Amino acid sequence: MSEKAAAETTVDNVTPQPASTQIGGAPEKLPWGWERFKRHVIGIFVAPEGWYYNDNGEHVYGRLPRPPLQNPIKVAMMLTPMDWLTYMVALWAWTMDGYDFHSGSLSVSRLAVYYGESRDTISEAITLTLLFRTVGAAVFGIAGDLYGRKYPMIINLIIIAVLQIGTAYAQTWHQFLAIRALFGIGMGGIWGLSASMALESMPAEARGLFSGVLQQGYALGYLLAAVFNLTVVPNSKHSWKALFFIGAGLTGGVAIIRCFFPESKLYLESKKARAGAPKVTLGKKVSAFSKEGWTMLKQYWRRAIYASIMMTLFNFSSHGSQDMYPTYMQQGKGFTDKQASKATIIAKVGCVVGGLVCGWLSQAFGRRATIIVVSLIGACFIPMWVLPSDWGTLTAGAFLLQFCVQGAWGVVPIHLSELSPPQFRATFPGITYQIGNMISSPAAQILSTTAEARQVFYKGKFRPDYARSQWGMMSAIFLMLAFWLAIGHEELGSRFELVARAGHKAYEENSVEDEEKGSIEKEKSSIEKEEISEKK
């Protein structure tokens, strides 16, 4: 059988099943000590043993599958045309999320002039947007697991497009803040919906590579915004508002495209399997979803805390190295807006390349090993990122550092999806991701406040010391991220897509109720017949 045919059979011919009974048992844990520590460390770099979902959707214990590294072109050929279409829409949805967010960070200096506020005050909008993203992740994640990926994503994108226009028309600073807070709710839902929609329908062998590409939609969004900020904004009568007008149009366009193709294969297969079954009321479905949610929290609460802390560190790494970077290049290093934008674009190319390469490598070398190694390498590039004075060396340092930052990030979509309770593969990743965003939301403000408070004489004038602030934050984050991933675990290759989404039990309970009702009616009918015959 060809690789492509094998890949198609793994998804197309399998109907998602309810969470299975655990098969087999894990060996007794070793007591705390050297042997346990050694086994855990070896498991980072050599395929470890653990619980995972196998090709039959069964929760089993054993050595996790870790296939050899494959040619990325062959991996890409595993996807069907519909897989590609679904994936590209998910990628562009996440790209627009990145574009919309970074439109604000690229406009900090212009917004400060427009609203007559300090750059430190303007950075509050970034913090506020990040704080409210958790709400959006919960709302749209639950909707995605209950009603499918299609319509929640369309509604989410439309809300973002409308709020983009609202941002441009905000007359006062407080209006701008309020709209950006609502904007955070809209933005919070996109990542969970995009990751689940993109990865659950494709062959498991392709998920590492395409996880890396998917996450770089955020960097692509930054690239788009930086290009428009460099070329359109200086020549537009709308100034910074032009970025938001463009964003509204592009985001609305993605929503329209999503309208024209169906739900994921898994959703349709699940719906087909229920054909002919009695309809389930919304109340029953929500009730079943809630019950499964409480059960999930009781079982996975430790993992939820671990994933939230992991995503806090990841979000600190991206926001700490990216949100204030244009301001750092302009105010801290004395370069022009045009030079800062060019440096940003080159750094974002490093993001895209790093995410693609590291996501691909993680499929063979492991999720944790890839993240740990690339984080430690990234820490070594920090001096090149902040110490030089000339534009070329600083920009090269930014490229290399962002290769590592987003190289580690490229593994996140699939690593978090594999760690998630499979019934909640839109809700759990989205919420833990955005909890991390919420906790890390002050990153830009911390950098701005500490840098503005510590002035250094550079290129003929006193300037905010962004270099030292960024050096301190990123050194700590890289090291903590490597440590946190080292103490965790992974489920590389887990077939989470073969487990039915939360709320599926409502259909089973409904069938049981109908059977019981039918048997009661039959029994009642037979009694009535007996009574009639007795009367005769």
C-alpha positions in Angstrom: 0.0 0.0 0.0 1.3 3.5 -0.8 2.0 6.0 1.9 -0.8 8.2 0.7 -3.3 5.3 0.6 -2.2 4.2 4.0 -2.7 7.7 5.3 -6.1 8.0 3.9 -7.3 4.7 5.4 -6.2 5.8 8.9 -8.7 8.7 8.9 -11.3 8.2 6.3 -12.4 4.7 7.2 -12.6 5.1 10.9 -15.6 6.5 12.8 -14.7 8.4 16.0 -15.5 6.2 19.0 -16.4 7.2 22.6 -13.5 7.2 25.0 -12.4 3.5 25.3 -11.8 1.4 28.4 -8.1 1.3 29.3 -6.4 -1.8 28.0 -3.4 -3.2 29.8 -1.8 -1.7 32.8 1.2 0.4 33.6 4.0 -1.1 35.6 4.4 0.0 39.1 6.2 3.4 39.4 9.7 3.3 40.6 10.2 5.0 44.0 11.7 8.5 43.9 15.5 8.2 43.3 18.2 7.9 40.8 16.7 5.1 38.8 13.4 6.9 38.3 15.2 10.1 37.4 17.4 8.3 34.9 14.5 6.6 33.2 12.7 9.9 33.0 15.6 11.7 31.4 16.3 8.9 28.9 12.6 9.1 28.0 13.1 12.6 26.8 15.5 11.5 24.0 14.5 7.9 23.5 10.9 6.8 22.9 9.4 6.4 26.4 6.7 4.2 27.7 3.3 5.7 28.6 -0.4 5.9 28.0 -1.6 6.8 24.5 -4.5 6.2 22.1 -3.6 3.5 19.5 -4.8 3.0 15.9 -8.1 1.5 17.2 -8.8 4.5 19.5 -8.0 2.3 22.6 -6.2 3.9 25.6 -3.2 1.6 26.0 0.1 1.5 27.8 3.3 0.8 26.0 6.2 2.3 24.2 5.1 5.4 22.3 5.4 5.3 18.5 8.4 7.3 17.3 8.8 6.9 13.5 12.0 7.6 11.7 12.5 11.1 10.2 10.7 11.2 6.8 11.2 13.3 3.7 9.0 16.4 4.2 7.9 16.3 0.6 6.6 12.7 1.0 4.9 13.8 4.3 3.2 16.6 2.5 2.0 14.2 -0.2 0.1 12.2 2.4 -2.6 14.9 2.6 -5.7 14.7 0.4 -7.0 17.9 -1.5 -9.7 18.3 1.2 -7.0 17.9 4.0 -5.1 20.7 2.3 -8.1 23.0 2.0 -9.1 22.5 5.6 -5.5 23.0 6.7 -5.0 26.2 4.7 -8.1 27.8 6.0 -7.1 27.0 9.6 -3.6 28.4 8.8 -5.0 31.6 7.4 -7.5 32.1 10.3 -4.5 31.9 12.7 -2.5 34.1 10.4 -5.2 36.8 10.6 -5.2 36.4 14.4 -1.5 37.2 14.4 -2.0 40.1 12.0 -4.7 41.6 14.0 -2.8 41.4 17.3 0.5 42.7 15.9 -1.2 45.6 14.2 -1.4 47.1 17.7 2.2 46.4 18.7 3.5 47.8 15.4 1.5 51.0 16.0 2.6 51.8 19.6 4.6 54.9 18.7 1.9 56.3 16.3 -0.9 55.5 18.8 1.0 57.4 21.6 1.1 60.5 19.4 -2.6 60.1 18.2 -4.0 59.7 21.7 -1.5 61.9 23.5 -0.4 59.0 25.8 3.0 57.6 26.8 4.3 54.4 25.1 4.1 52.7 28.5 0.3 53.6 28.7 -0.3 52.4 25.1 1.2 49.0 26.0 -1.8 48.6 28.4 -3.9 47.8 25.3 -1.6 44.8 24.5 -2.0 43.6 28.2 -5.8 44.0 28.1 -6.2 42.1 24.8 -4.2 39.2 26.2 -6.2 39.2 29.4 -9.5 38.7 27.7 -8.4 36.0 25.3 -9.1 33.3 27.9 -12.8 34.1 27.7 -12.9 33.7 24.0 -11.0 30.4 24.2 -13.6 29.0 26.6 -16.6 30.2 24.6 -15.5 29.2 21.2 -13.6 26.1 22.4 -16.8 24.7 24.0 -18.8 25.7 20.9 -16.3 23.9 18.7 -16.5 20.7 20.7 -20.3 20.8 20.8 -21.2 22.0 17.4 -18.2 21.3 15.1 -15.5 23.5 13.9 -17.1 25.3 10.9 -19.7 27.7 12.2 -18.0 28.7 15.5 -14.9 29.6 13.4 -17.0 31.7 10.9 -18.7 33.6 13.7 -15.4 34.1 15.5 -13.7 35.6 12.3 -16.7 37.9 11.6 -16.5 39.2 15.2 -12.8 40.0 14.8 -13.4 41.7 11.5 -16.1 44.0 12.9 -13.9 44.9 15.9 -11.0 45.7 13.6 -13.1 48.4 12.0 -14.2 49.5 15.5 -10.6 49.9 16.5 -9.9 52.2 13.7 -12.9 54.4 14.6 -12.2 54.7 18.3 -12.2 58.4 19.1 -10.7 58.3 22.6 -8.1 56.3 24.4 -10.7 54.7 26.6 -12.8 53.7 23.7 -9.8 52.1 22.1 -9.1 50.2 25.3 -12.6 48.9 25.5 -12.7 47.7 21.9 -9.3 46.0 22.3 -10.6 44.1 25.4 -13.6 42.8 23.3 -11.1 42.1 20.5 -9.2 39.9 22.9 -12.4 37.7 23.4 -12.7 37.3 19.6 -9.0 36.5 19.2 -9.0 33.9 22.0 -11.2 31.4 20.1 -9.2 31.2 16.9 -6.2 29.1 18.1 -8.1 26.2 19.6 -10.4 26.0 16.6 -7.6 26.3 14.1 -5.3 23.7 15.8 -8.1 21.1 16.2 -9.5 21.6 12.7 -6.1 21.5 11.0 -4.5 18.5 12.8 -7.3 16.1 13.7 -8.1 15.3 10.0 -4.6 14.7 8.7 -2.5 11.5 9.0 -0.7 11.2 12.3 2.7 11.0 10.5 2.2 14.5 9.1 1.3 16.3 12.3 4.7 17.3 13.4 5.6 19.1 10.2 2.2 20.7 9.8 2.1 21.7 13.5 5.3 23.7 12.9 3.8 25.4 9.8 0.5 26.1 11.5 2.0 27.9 14.5 3.9 30.2 12.2 0.6 31.6 10.9 1.2 34.0 13.9 4.6 35.0 12.4 3.1 35.2 8.9 0.5 37.6 10.4 3.3 39.7 11.9 5.1 39.7 8.5 2.0 40.9 6.7 1.3 43.6 9.2 5.0 44.7 9.1 5.0 44.8 5.3 1.8 47.0 5.3 3.2 49.1 8.1 6.3 49.7 6.0 4.6 50.3 2.6 1.0 51.3 3.1 0.8 53.2 6.4 3.4 55.9 5.6 1.6 56.7 2.3 -2.0 56.5 3.6 -4.1 59.4 4.8 -5.5 57.0 7.4 -2.0 56.4 8.9 -2.1 53.6 11.5 -5.8 53.0 10.9 -5.0 51.6 7.5 -3.5 48.5 9.2 -6.9 47.8 10.9 -8.9 48.4 7.7 -6.8 45.9 5.8 -7.1 43.4 8.6 -10.9 43.6 8.7 -11.0 42.9 5.0 -8.6 40.0 5.1 -10.3 38.4 8.2 -13.7 38.7 6.6 -12.4 37.1 3.5 -11.2 34.0 5.4 -14.7 33.8 7.0 -16.4 33.8 3.6 -14.0 31.1 2.2 -14.8 28.9 5.2 -18.5 29.1 4.4 -18.0 27.2 1.1 -16.7 23.9 2.2 -18.0 21.3 4.7 -17.1 20.2 8.3 -14.1 18.0 8.9 -14.2 14.4 7.8 -14.3 13.2 11.4 -17.4 15.3 12.2 -19.2 14.1 9.0 -18.3 10.4 9.8 -19.6 10.8 13.3 -22.8 12.4 12.0 -23.2 9.6 9.4 -22.9 7.0 12.1 -25.8 8.6 13.9 -28.0 8.7 10.9 -31.4 7.4 11.6 -31.0 7.7 15.4 -33.4 9.9 17.3 -32.5 13.6 17.6 -30.9 14.7 20.8 -32.2 17.9 22.4 -29.7 20.8 23.1 -30.3 20.4 26.9 -29.3 16.7 26.8 -26.2 17.5 24.8 -25.1 20.3 27.1 -25.8 18.1 30.1 -23.7 15.3 28.7 -20.9 17.8 27.8 -21.0 19.2 31.4 -20.8 15.8 33.0 -17.9 14.8 30.8 -16.3 18.1 31.6 -16.4 17.6 35.3 -15.1 14.0 34.9 -12.3 15.4 32.7 -11.3 18.0 35.3 -11.2 15.3 38.1 -8.9 13.1 35.9 -6.8 15.8 34.2 -6.5 18.7 36.7 -2.8 18.1 37.2 -2.2 18.1 33.4 -4.3 21.2 33.1 -2.1 23.0 35.6 1.1 21.7 33.9 -0.1 22.7 30.4 -1.2 26.2 31.6 2.3 26.8 33.2 3.9 25.5 30.0 1.9 27.9 27.9 2.7 30.8 30.3 6.4 30.2 29.6 5.8 29.9 25.9 3.8 33.1 25.8 6.4 35.0 27.8 9.0 33.8 25.3 7.0 35.2 22.3 5.6 38.4 23.9 8.9 39.1 25.6 10.9 38.9 22.4 8.4 40.3 19.9 5.8 42.7 21.2 8.2 45.6 22.0 10.8 44.7 19.4 9.9 47.5 16.9 9.9 50.0 19.8 13.3 48.5 21.0 14.9 49.0 17.6 13.5 52.6 17.3 13.8 53.9 20.8 16.5 51.7 22.3 18.8 51.4 19.3 18.0 54.6 17.5 17.0 53.1 14.1 14.3 54.6 11.9 10.7 53.2 11.7 11.6 51.8 8.3 14.8 50.0 9.6 12.8 48.6 12.5 10.1 47.2 10.2 12.7 45.6 7.9 14.4 44.0 11.0 11.0 42.7 12.1 10.3 41.2 8.7 13.7 39.4 8.7 13.2 38.1 12.3 9.8 36.8 11.3 11.3 34.9 8.4 13.4 33.2 11.1 10.2 32.4 13.0 8.7 30.7 9.9 11.8 28.7 9.1 12.3 27.7 12.7 8.8 26.5 13.2 8.8 24.4 10.1 12.2 22.7 10.8 11.5 22.0 14.5 8.0 20.8 14.0 9.2 18.4 11.4 12.1 17.2 13.6 9.8 16.7 16.6 8.0 13.8 14.8 11.2 11.7 14.9 13.2 13.1 17.9 10.3 13.8 20.3 8.3 16.8 21.2 10.1 17.6 24.5 13.6 16.9 23.2 13.1 19.3 20.3 11.8 22.1 22.5 14.5 21.7 25.2 17.4 21.7 22.8 16.2 24.6 20.7 15.4 26.6 23.9 18.9 26.1 25.2 20.4 27.1 21.8 18.2 30.2 21.8 19.6 31.3 25.2 23.1 31.3 23.6 21.9 33.7 20.8 20.6 36.4 23.3 23.9 38.4 23.4 23.9 38.7 19.5 20.3 39.9 19.8 21.0 42.8 22.2 24.7 43.8 22.3 25.7 44.9 18.7 25.2 48.5 17.6 25.0 47.9 13.8 21.7 47.1 12.2 23.0 44.0 10.2 24.4 42.1 13.2 21.4 42.9 15.4 19.0 41.8 12.7 21.0 38.5 12.2 20.7 38.0 16.0 17.0 38.6 15.8 16.6 36.0 13.0 18.5 33.3 14.9 16.8 34.1 18.2 13.3 34.0 16.6 14.3 30.7 14.8 14.6 29.2 18.3 11.6 31.0 19.9 9.2 29.9 17.2 11.1 26.7 16.6 10.0 25.6 20.1 6.6 27.1 19.4 6.2 25.1 16.2 5.9 21.9 18.3 3.2 23.4 20.6 0.0 22.8 18.5 0.6 19.0 18.2 2.2 18.6 21.6 -0.7 20.3 23.4 -3.3 18.4 21.2 -1.7 15.1 22.2 -1.6 16.0 25.9 -5.2 17.1 25.8 -8.2 14.9 26.9 -9.2 13.8 23.4 -12.9 14.5 24.0 -12.0 18.2 24.6 -9.4 18.7 21.9 -10.7 22.2 21.0 -11.6 23.4 24.5 -8.6 22.1 26.5 -5.7 23.4 24.2 -7.5 26.7 23.6 -8.1 27.4 27.3 -4.7 26.4 28.6 -3.1 28.3 25.7 -5.0 31.5 26.6 -4.5 31.0 30.4 -0.8 31.2 29.5 -1.5 34.3 27.5 -3.4 35.9 30.3 -0.7 35.2 32.9 2.0 36.5 30.5 -0.1 39.5 29.4 2.0 42.0 31.4 5.2 41.0 29.5 5.2 44.0 27.1 4.3 46.4 30.0 7.0 44.9 32.2 9.6 45.4 29.5 8.4 48.9 28.7 8.2 50.0 32.3 11.6 48.6 33.3 13.3 49.9 30.1 11.8 53.4 30.5 12.8 53.6 34.1 16.5 52.7 33.3 17.9 55.2 30.8 21.3 54.7 29.1 23.3 57.2 27.1 23.5 55.8 23.6 24.1 57.4 20.2 24.2 60.9 21.6 21.1 60.8 23.8 19.5 59.1 26.8 17.4 56.1 25.7 15.3 53.4 27.5 17.4 50.3 28.2 15.3 47.7 26.3 18.4 45.6 25.7 19.0 44.8 29.3 15.3 44.2 30.0 14.9 41.8 27.1 18.1 40.0 28.0 17.0 39.4 31.5 13.5 38.2 30.6 14.5 35.9 27.7 17.4 34.3 29.6 15.1 33.3 32.5 12.3 32.1 30.1 14.5 29.9 27.9 16.0 28.2 31.0 12.6 27.8 32.8 11.0 26.4 29.6 13.7 23.8 29.1 13.3 22.7 32.8 9.5 22.6 32.7 9.5 20.5 29.5 12.1 18.2 31.0 9.9 17.3 34.0 6.8 16.7 31.9 5.8 13.9 29.5 4.5 13.5 26.0 2.2 11.3 23.9 3.8 11.5 20.5 1.7 9.7 17.9 -1.4 9.4 20.1 -4.5 8.9 17.8 -6.7 11.4 19.7 -8.9 12.0 16.7 -10.4 8.5 17.0 -12.1 9.4 20.3 -15.5 11.1 19.9 -15.8 14.7 21.0 -17.5 15.6 24.3 -21.3 15.4 24.3 -21.3 12.2 22.3 -22.7 10.2 25.2 -26.0 12.2 24.9 -26.7 10.1 21.8 -25.9 6.9 23.6 -28.1 7.8 26.5 -30.9 8.9 24.1 -30.7 5.5 22.3 -31.0 3.7 25.7 -33.9 5.9 26.7 -35.7 5.2 23.4 -35.1 1.5 23.8 -36.5 1.5 27.3 -39.5 3.6 26.1 -40.1 1.2 23.2 -40.0 -1.8 25.5 -42.4 -0.1 28.0 -44.8 0.7 25.1 -44.7 -2.8 23.9 -45.3 -4.2 27.3 -48.2 -1.7 27.7 -49.6 -2.7 24.4 -49.5 -6.5 25.2 -51.2 -5.8 28.5 -54.0 -3.9 26.8 -54.4 -6.8 24.3 -54.7 -9.3 27.1 -57.3 -7.2 28.9 -59.3 -6.9 25.7 -59.2 -10.7 25.1 -60.2 -11.3 28.7 -63.3 -9.0 28.3 -64.2 -10.9 25.1 
